[in-house]
Amino acid sequence: MERRRHGEQDLERNTVDGIDGGGGGGKGGRIMVEDAFKGTEIPSWTKQITLRAMVTSFVLSIVFNFIVCKLNLTTGVIPSLNVAAGLLGFAILKSWTTFLGKVGFLKQPFTRQENTVIQTCVVASSGIAFSSGTASYLLGMSPKVAAQLDEGNTPNNVKALSLGWMYGFLAVVSFVGLFSIVPLRKMMILKYKLTYPSGTATAYLINSFHTPKGAKLAKKQVFMLFKTFAISFLFAFFQWFFTASDDCGFASFPTFGLQAYAHRFYFDFSSTYVGVGMICPYMVNVSLLLGAVISWGIMWPLIQKKEGSWYKAGLGGSSLHGIQGYRVFIAIATMLGDGLYHAVSMLIKTLFSLATQKSSENTVNPQFSDHSTEIVNYDEQRRTEYFLKDQIPIWAAGLGYLVLVLICVFVVPTIFPGLKWYHILVAYAIAPVLAFCNAYGCGLSDWSLASNYGKFAIIIFSAWVGLEHGGVLAGLAACGVMMSIVSTASDLMQDFKTGYLTLSSPRSMFFSQVCGTAMGVIQTPIVFWIFYKAYPIGDPNGTYPAPYGQIYRGIALLGVEGVSKLPKNCLALSIGFFFGAIVINLVRDILQRYETKYKLYRFVPSPMCLAIPFYLGGYFAIDMCVGSLILFLWEYKNKQKATDFAPAVASGLICGDSLWGIPAAVLSLLNIQPPLCMKFLSRSVNAKVDGFLSG
């Protein structure tokens, strides 16, 4: 997920870039991947989307929805799941087709195109789990989160969550983005030759699986994945026995002492975030830890000493007028500064790149036209041929977009009365331009800024509607409308790139995205509902704090109320961190452009990652840094082995620990409680407890 899904953006390590698809040599010594598949028949697009692929995709989508939901409800840091989806899809269908082949019932061999269809469906479904906002803007509408923030807690600014309206909202907004960017696929992939690193890496992985050389490595990767999956699942099951009440179990282990634990610095034995740390770049994990030190180690203790001076004493930890106001709004300001910088920067880069391409076309032979492209090698020739083979009519895309927008214009205002039909039209008039910018920028940098566009939509539409007319709900709903189209558009273009490199039909990619989106719309609300009913979602001190629920509602409150209600000096600090985020990004870009000897830009922290622990603390950052340490030592000992197997190990850790959430939630719903409570007390408190018990 993240491209998509990572904090709120896609943070991933493309460790499979170096895997080739086998084959012979080419011009200049380049490897011709398609040369290895010369004798392999390419199935038609209808045969690429098989029943077994859809069944496999549906099962894996459930697993990945639980994973993304759990990550959303804890920290919101979501790694790219493309590799895990491609690997698991290969493992399941390869095992099934091998079994059918042995008993003589195999009618159609398992192809890389079918593998690509599975990966596309699963990632599209898990993308809905992110962009649906069940842990961010939708949760921010709930009475539970509204009560924590005090302000804006009026009937027309609060909406109780229910499966009915959540299904209706997601059904009408989730498919629009699929039609907004389809007409530009040839321009993005063939004309501008955008790399889409996640899509390219996934394609190389799938190509390697389906060559004789790659199949051997894939079997070892699959074995490693399921081995770590089993270990992670069993360890999560073991931990459950010690969690009979709050603050019990390994997740509350005071690793660095009770005082550090009180400031949320401890290792909580989460296999999920150790695995996430192995996938995310080193600097992401270091940035998270640095943000925790700056906030919980320095800032919050200093601000708490100002209680009674900067803010009223005795307000509690959840009031925006107290310490919580500093935590929430400084985090929001940092994220907005980072998002604004990237949005403006990406827009400038997009315009500059388009102008450069246009200038190049006017002076040099054009690389692309409606009928031909300059063929550099056999790979490009073959891929271009199949990419242009199955066209998706522009009129069909335009008609689909228009019909879905009209449906949204009528349906969304019935769910959110504060959001009028003309608000929806304005949103969908702006959205295609932002979708193009996001898809183009994602092709250049692999970063999706969907959540940032969503945050800006919150501020604009909540201020437009106003508090008395339900501006908080209107802004949060507009965020959903904007995020859905912008996120889905970049996801689809990533999949077109994967399909281009695996000779998968554009039609099969488009319909796989449609099927995956439908799976996500069906599964995401019910998966979230299981967590919502089984656990105290949104409790800052609970297992699932869902930090973005408060953050997104806080942004909406900023839009409708302004900054006058913030505690003393909160505005000044927020402005400082807003511009600080811009300066950090600017320094990194300048170093990346002009400093080449030491590559110091690699050591500049990410403002977005710095901001995430401001609300949560450092426990998950410590988990992720442990994952980075494991990967670093592994690479130091055997870099090639780490490159080959680290994604599989990380995926197994994430899948096993996250999948335990299903039986754990079921046990909770059935009122079956763990038998033991493992809790840690200071010596003085323990003496009092002993005295009380003996007395």
C-alpha positions as CSV (number, residue, x, y, z in Angstrom):
1,M,0.0,0.0,0.0
2,E,0.8,2.5,0.6
3,R,2.3,4.6,-3.9
4,R,-0.7,4.1,-1.7
5,R,-0.8,3.2,1.8
6,H,2.0,4.3,4.0
7,G,1.4,6.5,6.9
8,E,-0.8,8.0,4.8
9,Q,1.4,7.6,1.9
10,D,3.2,4.7,0.2
11,L,6.5,4.0,1.9
12,E,8.2,0.9,0.5
13,R,11.5,-0.6,-0.3
14,N,11.6,-2.0,-3.8
15,T,13.8,-4.9,-3.0
16,V,12.8,-6.9,-6.1
17,D,14.0,-4.4,-8.7
18,G,17.1,-6.5,-9.4
19,I,15.2,-9.7,-10.2
20,D,15.2,-10.4,-13.9
21,G,12.9,-12.5,-15.9
22,G,15.6,-14.7,-17.4
23,G,16.1,-14.8,-21.1
24,G,18.9,-13.9,-23.5
25,G,20.8,-10.9,-24.3
26,G,19.8,-7.8,-26.2
27,K,21.2,-4.6,-27.5
28,G,24.0,-3.2,-25.4
29,G,23.9,-6.3,-23.2
30,R,20.4,-5.6,-22.0
31,I,18.4,-8.6,-20.8
32,M,15.4,-9.4,-23.0
33,V,12.8,-10.6,-20.5
34,E,10.2,-11.4,-23.2
35,D,12.7,-13.6,-25.0
36,A,12.2,-16.2,-22.2
37,F,8.5,-16.3,-22.9
38,K,8.7,-16.6,-26.7
39,G,7.2,-20.0,-26.7
40,T,4.5,-19.2,-24.2
41,E,1.0,-18.5,-25.5
42,I,-0.6,-15.2,-24.3
43,P,-4.2,-15.9,-23.3
44,S,-6.9,-13.5,-24.4
45,W,-8.1,-10.9,-21.9
46,T,-11.2,-12.9,-21.1
47,K,-9.1,-15.9,-20.2
48,Q,-6.7,-13.9,-18.1
49,I,-9.6,-13.2,-15.7
50,T,-10.5,-16.8,-14.5
51,L,-12.8,-18.0,-11.9
52,R,-9.9,-19.5,-9.9
53,A,-8.1,-16.1,-10.0
54,M,-11.2,-14.3,-8.7
55,V,-11.8,-16.9,-5.9
56,T,-8.1,-16.6,-4.9
57,S,-8.3,-12.8,-5.0
58,F,-11.4,-12.7,-2.9
59,V,-9.8,-14.9,-0.2
60,L,-6.6,-12.9,-0.2
61,S,-8.6,-9.7,-0.1
62,I,-10.2,-10.7,3.1
63,V,-6.8,-11.3,4.7
64,F,-5.3,-8.1,3.4
65,N,-8.4,-6.1,4.5
66,F,-7.8,-7.3,8.0
67,I,-4.1,-6.4,7.8
68,V,-4.8,-2.9,6.4
69,C,-7.7,-2.3,8.9
70,K,-5.5,-3.3,11.8
71,L,-2.6,-1.1,10.6
72,N,-5.1,1.8,10.1
73,L,-6.5,1.5,13.6
74,T,-3.1,1.4,15.2
75,T,-0.7,3.8,13.6
76,G,-1.8,4.3,10.0
77,V,1.7,3.3,8.7
78,I,0.9,0.9,5.9
79,P,3.7,-0.6,3.8
80,S,3.3,-1.6,0.1
81,L,1.5,-5.0,-0.1
82,N,2.1,-5.5,-3.8
83,V,4.9,-8.0,-3.3
84,A,3.0,-10.0,-0.7
85,A,-0.1,-10.1,-3.0
86,G,1.9,-11.3,-5.9
87,L,3.8,-13.9,-3.9
88,L,0.7,-15.3,-2.1
89,G,-1.3,-15.3,-5.3
90,F,1.5,-17.3,-7.0
91,A,1.8,-19.7,-4.0
92,I,-1.9,-20.5,-3.9
93,L,-2.6,-20.9,-7.6
94,K,0.7,-22.7,-8.3
95,S,-0.1,-25.2,-5.7
96,W,-3.6,-25.7,-7.0
97,T,-2.7,-26.0,-10.7
98,T,0.2,-28.4,-9.8
99,F,-2.2,-30.6,-7.9
100,L,-4.7,-30.5,-10.8
101,G,-1.9,-31.3,-13.2
102,K,-0.9,-34.4,-11.2
103,V,-4.4,-35.8,-11.2
104,G,-5.0,-34.9,-14.8
105,F,-7.7,-32.2,-14.5
106,L,-5.6,-29.2,-15.5
107,K,-7.3,-27.5,-18.4
108,Q,-5.6,-24.1,-18.4
109,P,-2.0,-23.5,-17.2
110,F,-1.2,-20.8,-14.6
111,T,0.2,-17.8,-16.4
112,R,1.9,-14.6,-15.3
113,Q,-1.1,-12.7,-16.7
114,E,-3.4,-14.5,-14.3
115,N,-0.9,-13.8,-11.5
116,T,-1.1,-10.1,-12.4
117,V,-4.9,-10.2,-12.3
118,I,-4.8,-11.6,-8.7
119,Q,-2.3,-9.0,-7.6
120,T,-4.3,-6.2,-9.1
121,C,-7.6,-7.4,-7.5
122,V,-6.0,-7.8,-4.1
123,V,-4.2,-4.5,-4.1
124,A,-7.3,-2.7,-5.4
125,S,-9.3,-4.2,-2.6
126,S,-6.8,-3.3,0.1
127,G,-6.6,0.2,-1.5
128,I,-10.3,0.6,-0.7
129,A,-9.5,-0.4,2.9
130,F,-7.3,2.6,3.1
131,S,-9.2,5.2,1.0
132,S,-12.6,4.2,2.6
133,G,-11.6,6.2,5.6
134,T,-13.0,3.8,8.1
135,A,-10.1,4.7,10.4
136,S,-9.9,8.3,9.4
137,Y,-12.6,10.6,8.0
138,L,-15.5,8.2,8.5
139,L,-14.4,7.4,12.1
140,G,-14.0,11.1,12.6
141,M,-17.8,11.5,12.1
142,S,-18.6,9.1,15.0
143,P,-20.0,10.3,18.3
144,K,-17.1,8.6,20.1
145,V,-14.4,10.7,18.4
146,A,-16.6,13.8,18.6
147,A,-17.0,13.4,22.3
148,Q,-13.2,13.2,22.8
149,L,-12.7,16.5,21.0
150,D,-15.6,18.5,22.6
151,E,-15.8,21.1,20.0
152,G,-18.3,20.7,17.1
153,N,-20.2,18.0,18.9
154,T,-23.6,19.1,17.6
155,P,-26.3,16.8,16.1
156,N,-25.7,18.0,12.5
157,N,-21.9,17.5,12.9
158,V,-22.0,14.0,14.2
159,K,-23.1,10.8,12.5
160,A,-23.4,7.4,14.1
161,L,-21.6,4.7,12.1
162,S,-23.7,2.0,10.6
163,L,-23.1,-0.6,7.9
164,G,-26.1,0.7,5.8
165,W,-24.9,4.2,4.9
166,M,-21.2,3.2,4.9
167,Y,-22.0,0.6,2.2
168,G,-24.0,3.2,0.2
169,F,-21.4,5.9,0.4
170,L,-18.5,3.6,-0.6
171,A,-20.5,2.0,-3.4
172,V,-21.1,5.3,-5.1
173,V,-17.7,7.0,-4.6
174,S,-15.2,4.2,-5.0
175,F,-15.6,3.5,-8.7
176,V,-15.4,7.0,-10.1
177,G,-11.6,7.2,-10.1
178,L,-11.4,4.1,-12.4
179,F,-12.9,6.1,-15.3
180,S,-11.2,9.4,-14.7
181,I,-7.7,8.4,-15.8
182,V,-8.3,5.5,-18.4
183,P,-8.1,7.8,-21.5
184,L,-4.5,8.8,-20.4
185,R,-3.0,5.4,-20.1
186,K,-1.2,5.4,-23.4
187,M,0.2,8.8,-22.8
188,M,1.5,7.9,-19.3
189,I,2.9,4.5,-20.1
190,L,4.1,4.8,-23.8
191,K,4.6,8.5,-24.5
192,Y,6.1,9.7,-21.2
193,K,7.4,6.2,-20.2
194,L,6.7,6.9,-16.5
195,T,8.5,4.3,-14.3
196,Y,5.8,3.6,-11.6
197,P,8.4,1.9,-9.4
198,S,6.0,-0.2,-7.4
199,G,4.2,-1.4,-10.6
200,T,7.6,-2.1,-12.2
201,A,9.0,-4.0,-9.2
202,T,5.8,-6.1,-9.0
203,A,6.0,-6.9,-12.7
204,Y,9.6,-8.0,-12.4
205,L,8.7,-10.2,-9.4
206,I,5.8,-11.9,-11.3
207,N,8.0,-12.4,-14.5
208,S,10.7,-14.0,-12.3
209,F,8.1,-16.4,-10.8
210,H,7.1,-17.7,-14.1
211,T,10.5,-18.5,-15.6
212,P,12.3,-21.7,-14.7
213,K,15.0,-19.8,-12.9
214,G,12.6,-17.6,-11.0
215,A,10.3,-20.5,-10.0
216,K,13.0,-22.1,-7.9
217,L,13.6,-18.9,-6.0
218,A,9.8,-18.4,-5.6
219,K,9.3,-21.8,-4.0
220,K,12.0,-20.9,-1.4
221,Q,10.4,-17.5,-0.8
222,V,6.9,-19.1,-0.4
223,F,8.3,-21.5,2.1
224,M,10.0,-18.7,4.1
225,L,6.8,-16.6,4.0
226,F,4.6,-19.4,5.4
227,K,7.2,-20.3,8.0
228,T,7.3,-16.8,9.4
229,F,3.5,-16.6,9.0
230,A,3.1,-19.6,11.3
231,I,5.6,-18.3,13.9
232,S,4.0,-14.8,13.9
233,F,0.4,-16.2,14.2
234,L,1.4,-18.6,17.0
235,F,3.3,-15.9,18.9
236,A,0.2,-13.6,18.7
237,F,-1.9,-16.5,20.0
238,F,0.5,-17.0,22.9
239,Q,0.5,-13.3,23.8
240,W,-3.3,-13.3,23.9
241,F,-3.3,-15.5,27.1
242,F,-1.8,-12.7,29.1
243,T,-4.1,-9.9,28.2
244,A,-7.1,-10.4,30.5
245,S,-7.5,-6.6,31.1
246,D,-6.1,-3.2,30.1
247,D,-2.3,-2.7,30.3
248,C,-1.7,-6.4,30.5
249,G,0.5,-8.7,28.4
250,F,3.7,-8.4,26.3
251,A,2.2,-5.3,24.5
252,S,2.6,-3.4,27.9
253,F,6.1,-4.6,28.6
254,P,8.1,-1.7,30.2
255,T,11.2,-2.4,28.1
256,F,13.1,0.7,29.1
257,G,11.6,1.2,32.6
258,L,8.3,2.4,34.0
259,Q,9.0,6.1,33.5
260,A,9.8,5.5,29.8
261,Y,6.7,3.4,29.5
262,A,4.6,6.3,30.9
263,H,5.9,8.4,28.0
264,R,5.1,5.6,25.5
265,F,8.6,4.4,24.9
266,Y,8.7,0.6,25.0
267,F,8.9,-2.4,22.7
268,D,5.4,-4.0,22.4
269,F,6.4,-7.3,20.7
270,S,4.3,-6.5,17.6
271,S,5.4,-8.9,14.8
272,T,3.3,-6.7,12.4
273,Y,5.4,-3.6,12.9
274,V,8.7,-5.4,13.0
275,G,7.7,-6.7,9.5
276,V,6.6,-3.2,8.5
277,G,10.0,-1.9,9.6
278,M,11.7,-4.4,7.4
279,I,9.8,-3.2,4.3
280,C,9.9,0.6,5.0
281,P,13.1,2.5,4.2
282,Y,15.5,3.1,7.0
283,M,15.0,6.8,7.1
284,V,11.2,6.4,7.5
285,N,11.7,4.3,10.7
286,V,14.4,6.7,12.0
287,S,12.1,9.6,11.3
288,L,9.3,8.0,13.3
289,L,11.6,7.4,16.3
290,L,13.0,10.9,16.1
291,G,9.5,12.3,16.1
292,A,8.7,10.3,19.2
293,V,11.8,11.7,21.0
294,I,11.0,15.3,20.0
295,S,7.4,15.1,21.1
296,W,7.0,12.6,24.0
297,G,10.6,12.9,25.1
298,I,10.9,16.7,25.1
299,M,7.9,18.8,24.0
300,W,5.0,17.2,25.9
301,P,6.7,17.0,29.3
302,L,7.7,20.7,29.0
303,I,4.2,21.7,27.9
304,Q,2.6,19.7,30.8
305,K,4.7,21.8,33.2
306,K,2.7,24.8,31.9
307,E,-0.6,23.3,33.0
308,G,-2.6,26.0,34.7
309,S,-0.7,28.7,32.7
310,W,-1.0,27.7,29.0
311,Y,-4.2,25.7,29.5
312,K,-6.7,25.0,32.3
313,A,-5.7,22.4,34.9
314,G,-7.7,19.2,35.2
315,L,-9.0,19.1,31.6
316,G,-8.0,15.5,31.1
317,G,-6.0,13.9,28.3
318,S,-8.7,14.1,25.5
319,S,-9.7,17.7,25.5
320,L,-8.5,19.9,22.6
321,H,-8.3,22.8,25.1
322,G,-5.5,20.9,27.0
323,I,-2.4,18.9,26.2
324,Q,-4.3,17.0,23.5
325,G,-4.8,20.2,21.5
326,Y,-1.0,20.5,21.2
327,R,-0.6,16.9,20.2
328,V,-3.3,16.9,17.6
329,F,-2.9,20.4,16.0
330,I,0.9,20.4,15.9
331,A,0.7,17.0,14.2
332,I,-1.9,18.3,11.7
333,A,0.2,21.4,11.0
334,T,3.3,19.3,10.3
335,M,1.3,17.0,8.0
336,L,-0.3,19.9,6.1
337,G,3.0,21.6,5.6
338,D,4.5,18.4,4.3
339,G,1.5,17.7,2.1
340,L,1.3,21.3,0.7
341,Y,5.0,21.2,-0.2
342,H,4.7,17.9,-2.0
343,A,1.5,18.9,-3.8
344,V,3.0,22.1,-5.1
345,S,6.3,20.5,-5.8
346,M,4.7,17.6,-7.7
347,L,2.5,20.1,-9.7
348,I,5.6,22.1,-10.7
349,K,7.5,18.9,-11.6
350,T,4.5,17.7,-13.6
351,L,4.2,20.9,-15.6
352,F,7.9,21.1,-16.1
353,S,8.1,17.5,-17.3
354,L,5.1,18.0,-19.6
355,A,6.7,21.2,-21.1
356,T,10.0,19.4,-21.5
357,Q,8.4,16.5,-23.3
358,K,6.5,18.9,-25.6
359,S,9.7,20.8,-26.4
360,S,11.5,17.5,-27.1
361,E,8.7,16.4,-29.4
362,N,9.0,19.7,-31.4
363,T,12.7,19.3,-31.9
364,V,13.2,15.6,-32.2
365,N,11.3,12.8,-33.9
366,P,8.3,12.1,-31.8
367,Q,8.5,9.0,-29.6
368,F,4.9,8.2,-29.7
369,S,1.8,8.7,-31.9
370,D,-1.6,7.1,-32.0
371,H,-0.3,4.4,-34.2
372,S,3.4,3.8,-33.5
373,T,6.2,4.1,-31.0
374,E,10.0,4.0,-31.4
375,I,11.0,0.4,-30.8
376,V,14.1,0.3,-28.7
377,N,14.3,-3.5,-28.3
378,Y,12.3,-6.7,-28.6
379,D,10.8,-6.3,-25.1
380,E,9.3,-2.9,-25.9
381,Q,8.0,-4.1,-29.3
382,R,6.2,-7.0,-27.8
383,R,4.9,-5.1,-24.8
384,T,3.6,-2.2,-26.9
385,E,1.9,-4.6,-29.3
386,Y,-0.1,-6.2,-26.5
387,F,-0.7,-2.9,-24.6
388,L,-2.3,-1.4,-27.7
389,K,-4.2,-4.6,-28.6
390,D,-7.3,-4.4,-26.4
391,Q,-8.4,-0.8,-26.4
392,I,-10.8,0.7,-23.8
393,P,-12.9,3.2,-25.7
394,I,-12.6,6.8,-24.5
395,W,-16.3,7.3,-24.9
396,A,-17.0,4.4,-22.6
397,A,-14.7,5.9,-19.9
398,G,-16.3,9.4,-20.3
399,L,-19.8,8.0,-20.2
400,G,-18.9,5.8,-17.1
401,Y,-17.5,8.9,-15.3
402,L,-20.5,11.0,-16.1
403,V,-23.0,8.4,-15.0
404,L,-21.2,7.7,-11.7
405,V,-20.9,11.4,-11.0
406,L,-24.6,11.9,-11.5
407,I,-25.3,9.1,-9.2
408,C,-23.1,10.6,-6.5
409,V,-24.8,14.0,-7.0
410,F,-28.1,12.5,-6.0
411,V,-26.9,9.9,-3.4
412,V,-24.2,11.6,-1.4
413,P,-26.4,14.6,-0.3
414,T,-29.0,12.2,1.0
415,I,-26.4,10.6,3.3
416,F,-24.8,13.9,4.3
417,P,-27.4,16.7,4.0
418,G,-24.8,19.4,4.7
419,L,-23.0,18.5,1.4
420,K,-25.2,19.9,-1.4
421,W,-25.3,18.7,-5.0
422,Y,-23.3,21.7,-6.2
423,H,-20.5,20.9,-3.7
424,I,-20.3,17.4,-5.3
425,L,-20.2,18.8,-8.8
426,V,-17.4,21.2,-7.8
427,A,-15.4,18.3,-6.2
428,Y,-15.8,16.2,-9.3
429,A,-14.9,19.1,-11.6
430,I,-11.6,19.5,-9.7
431,A,-10.9,15.9,-9.0
432,P,-9.8,14.7,-12.5
433,V,-7.0,17.4,-12.6
434,L,-5.8,16.3,-9.2
435,A,-6.1,12.6,-10.2
436,F,-3.9,13.3,-13.2
437,C,-1.3,15.2,-11.1
438,N,-1.3,12.4,-8.5
439,A,-1.0,9.6,-11.1
440,Y,1.7,11.5,-13.0
441,G,3.6,12.2,-9.8
442,C,3.3,8.7,-8.6
443,G,4.8,7.5,-11.9
444,L,7.8,9.8,-11.3
445,S,8.4,9.3,-7.6
446,D,6.1,6.4,-6.4
447,W,4.5,8.7,-3.9
448,S,0.7,9.0,-3.8
449,L,-0.6,12.2,-2.2
450,A,-4.2,11.2,-2.1
451,S,-4.6,11.7,1.7
452,N,-3.1,15.2,1.3
453,Y,-5.6,16.2,-1.3
454,G,-8.2,14.8,1.0
455,K,-7.1,17.0,3.9
456,F,-7.2,20.1,1.7
457,A,-10.7,19.1,0.6
458,I,-11.7,18.9,4.3
459,I,-10.6,22.5,5.0
460,I,-12.2,23.9,1.8
461,F,-15.6,22.3,2.1
462,S,-16.0,22.5,5.9
463,A,-15.3,26.2,5.7
464,W,-17.6,26.6,2.7
465,V,-20.5,24.9,4.5
466,G,-20.0,26.3,8.0
467,L,-20.4,24.8,11.5
468,E,-24.1,25.6,11.9
469,H,-24.9,23.8,8.6
470,G,-23.0,20.6,9.4
471,G,-19.6,21.7,8.0
472,V,-17.6,19.1,10.0
473,L,-19.5,16.2,8.4
474,A,-19.5,17.9,5.0
475,G,-15.7,18.4,5.0
476,L,-15.1,14.8,6.1
477,A,-17.5,13.5,3.4
478,A,-15.8,15.7,0.8
479,C,-12.5,14.2,1.8
480,G,-13.9,10.8,1.0
481,V,-15.1,11.9,-2.4
482,M,-11.7,13.4,-3.2
483,M,-9.5,10.7,-1.8
484,S,-11.4,7.9,-3.5
485,I,-11.0,9.3,-7.0
486,V,-7.4,10.5,-6.6
487,S,-6.1,7.4,-4.9
488,T,-7.9,5.0,-7.3
489,A,-6.6,6.8,-10.4
490,S,-2.9,6.4,-9.4
491,D,-3.5,2.8,-8.3
492,L,-5.0,2.0,-11.7
493,M,-2.1,3.5,-13.6
494,Q,0.3,1.5,-11.4
495,D,-1.5,-1.6,-12.5
496,F,-1.5,-0.6,-16.2
497,K,2.3,-0.4,-15.8
498,T,2.5,-3.9,-14.2
499,G,0.2,-5.2,-17.0
500,Y,2.4,-3.6,-19.7
501,L,5.5,-5.3,-18.4
502,T,3.8,-8.7,-18.0
503,L,1.9,-8.6,-21.3
504,S,-1.4,-8.5,-19.4
505,S,-4.3,-6.9,-21.4
506,P,-5.3,-3.3,-20.4
507,R,-8.9,-4.6,-20.4
508,S,-8.0,-7.4,-17.9
509,M,-6.3,-4.8,-15.7
510,F,-9.2,-2.5,-15.8
511,F,-11.8,-5.2,-15.0
512,S,-9.5,-6.6,-12.4
513,Q,-9.5,-3.2,-10.7
514,V,-13.3,-3.0,-11.0
515,C,-13.6,-6.5,-9.4
516,G,-11.0,-5.7,-6.7
517,T,-12.7,-2.4,-5.9
518,A,-16.1,-4.2,-5.6
519,M,-14.4,-6.7,-3.3
520,G,-13.1,-3.9,-1.2
521,V,-16.4,-2.2,-1.0
522,I,-18.1,-5.4,0.2
523,Q,-15.4,-6.4,2.6
524,T,-14.0,-3.2,4.1
525,P,-17.1,-2.1,6.1
526,I,-17.7,-5.6,7.6
527,V,-14.1,-6.1,8.5
528,F,-14.0,-2.7,10.2
529,W,-17.3,-3.5,11.9
530,I,-15.8,-6.6,13.5
531,F,-13.0,-4.5,15.1
532,Y,-15.5,-1.7,15.9
533,K,-17.8,-4.0,17.9
534,A,-15.0,-6.1,19.5
535,Y,-12.7,-3.3,20.7
536,P,-12.9,0.2,22.0
537,I,-11.8,1.8,18.8
538,G,-10.6,5.4,19.1
539,D,-9.5,5.2,22.7
540,P,-6.1,6.9,22.8
541,N,-4.8,4.5,25.5
542,G,-6.4,1.4,24.0
543,T,-5.2,-1.3,21.7
544,Y,-6.6,0.5,18.6
545,P,-6.3,4.2,19.2
546,A,-7.1,5.1,15.5
547,P,-5.2,8.4,15.6
548,Y,-6.4,9.7,12.3
549,G,-10.0,9.8,13.4
550,Q,-9.2,12.6,15.8
551,I,-6.7,14.2,13.4
552,Y,-9.2,14.4,10.4
553,R,-12.0,15.7,12.7
554,G,-9.5,18.2,14.1
555,I,-8.8,19.4,10.5
556,A,-12.5,19.8,9.9
557,L,-12.8,21.8,13.1
558,L,-10.0,24.1,11.9
559,G,-12.0,24.7,8.8
560,V,-15.3,25.6,10.5
561,E,-14.1,27.4,13.6
562,G,-10.7,28.8,12.7
563,V,-7.8,28.8,15.2
564,S,-9.3,31.0,17.9
565,K,-10.3,28.0,20.2
566,L,-6.8,26.6,20.4
567,P,-4.9,26.6,23.7
568,K,-2.3,29.3,24.4
569,N,0.8,29.2,22.1
570,C,-0.6,26.2,20.2
571,L,-1.1,28.3,17.1
572,A,2.4,29.7,17.2
573,L,3.9,26.2,17.7
574,S,1.7,24.8,14.9
575,I,2.8,27.6,12.5
576,G,6.4,26.9,13.4
577,F,6.0,23.2,12.6
578,F,4.1,23.9,9.4
579,F,6.9,26.0,8.0
580,G,9.5,23.6,9.6
581,A,8.1,20.8,7.5
582,I,8.4,22.9,4.3
583,V,12.0,23.8,5.2
584,I,13.0,20.2,5.8
585,N,11.5,19.2,2.5
586,L,13.3,22.1,0.8
587,V,16.6,21.2,2.3
588,R,16.3,17.6,1.2
589,D,15.4,18.5,-2.4
590,I,18.3,21.0,-2.6
591,L,20.7,18.5,-1.3
592,Q,19.4,15.8,-3.7
593,R,19.8,18.2,-6.6
594,Y,23.2,19.8,-5.9
595,E,25.0,17.6,-3.4
596,T,26.2,14.3,-4.9
597,K,29.4,13.2,-3.1
598,Y,28.0,12.1,0.3
599,K,24.3,11.9,-0.7
600,L,23.4,13.7,2.6
601,Y,19.7,14.0,1.5
602,R,19.3,10.4,2.5
603,F,19.7,11.4,6.1
604,V,17.1,14.2,6.1
605,P,14.0,13.0,8.0
606,S,10.5,12.9,6.6
607,P,8.2,15.5,8.2
608,M,5.1,13.3,7.7
609,C,6.8,10.5,9.6
610,L,8.0,12.9,12.3
611,A,4.4,13.9,12.9
612,I,2.8,10.5,13.3
613,P,4.3,9.8,16.8
614,F,3.2,13.2,18.1
615,Y,-0.1,11.7,18.9
616,L,0.7,8.0,19.5
617,G,4.1,7.8,21.1
618,G,7.2,5.9,20.2
619,Y,6.3,2.2,20.9
620,F,5.5,1.3,17.3
621,A,8.5,3.3,16.0
622,I,10.7,1.1,18.2
623,D,9.2,-2.0,16.7
624,M,9.9,-0.7,13.2
625,C,13.4,0.2,14.1
626,V,13.9,-3.4,15.4
627,G,12.7,-4.5,11.9
628,S,15.3,-2.2,10.3
629,L,18.0,-3.5,12.6
630,I,17.2,-7.1,11.6
631,L,17.3,-6.2,8.0
632,F,20.6,-4.2,8.3
633,L,22.3,-7.1,10.1
634,W,21.0,-9.6,7.6
635,E,22.2,-7.4,4.7
636,Y,25.6,-7.0,6.4
637,K,25.9,-10.8,6.7
638,N,24.5,-11.8,3.3
639,K,23.1,-9.0,1.1
640,Q,21.8,-11.2,-1.7
641,K,19.9,-13.5,0.7
642,A,18.4,-10.5,2.5
643,T,17.4,-9.1,-0.9
644,D,15.8,-12.3,-1.9
645,F,14.0,-13.3,1.3
646,A,13.4,-10.1,3.4
647,P,10.1,-9.2,1.6
648,A,8.9,-12.8,2.2
649,V,9.9,-12.7,5.9
650,A,8.3,-9.3,6.4
651,S,5.1,-10.3,4.7
652,G,4.9,-13.4,6.8
653,L,5.3,-11.5,10.0
654,I,2.7,-9.0,9.0
655,C,0.2,-11.5,7.7
656,G,0.5,-13.9,10.7
657,D,0.1,-11.3,13.4
658,S,-2.6,-9.4,11.6
659,L,-4.6,-12.5,10.8
660,W,-4.7,-13.4,14.5
661,G,-7.1,-10.3,14.7
662,I,-9.8,-12.5,13.2
663,P,-10.0,-15.2,15.9
664,A,-9.2,-12.6,18.6
665,A,-12.1,-10.4,17.5
666,V,-14.5,-13.5,17.4
667,L,-13.4,-14.5,20.9
668,S,-14.0,-11.0,22.2
669,L,-17.5,-10.9,20.6
670,L,-18.3,-14.3,22.2
671,N,-17.2,-12.8,25.6
672,I,-14.3,-15.3,25.9
673,Q,-11.6,-13.6,27.9
674,P,-7.9,-14.4,28.2
675,P,-7.2,-16.3,31.5
676,L,-4.2,-14.3,32.7
677,C,-3.0,-10.8,33.2
678,M,0.7,-10.0,33.1
679,K,1.3,-6.6,34.5
680,F,4.4,-4.7,35.7
681,L,4.4,-2.6,38.9
682,S,7.0,-0.4,40.5
683,R,8.6,-1.7,43.8
684,S,6.6,0.8,45.9
685,V,3.3,0.0,44.2
686,N,4.0,-3.7,44.5
687,A,4.7,-3.3,48.3
688,K,1.3,-1.5,48.7
689,V,-0.5,-4.3,46.8
690,D,1.2,-7.0,48.9
691,G,0.3,-5.1,52.1
692,F,-3.3,-4.8,50.9
693,L,-3.6,-8.5,50.1
694,S,-1.9,-9.6,53.3
695,G,-4.2,-7.3,55.3
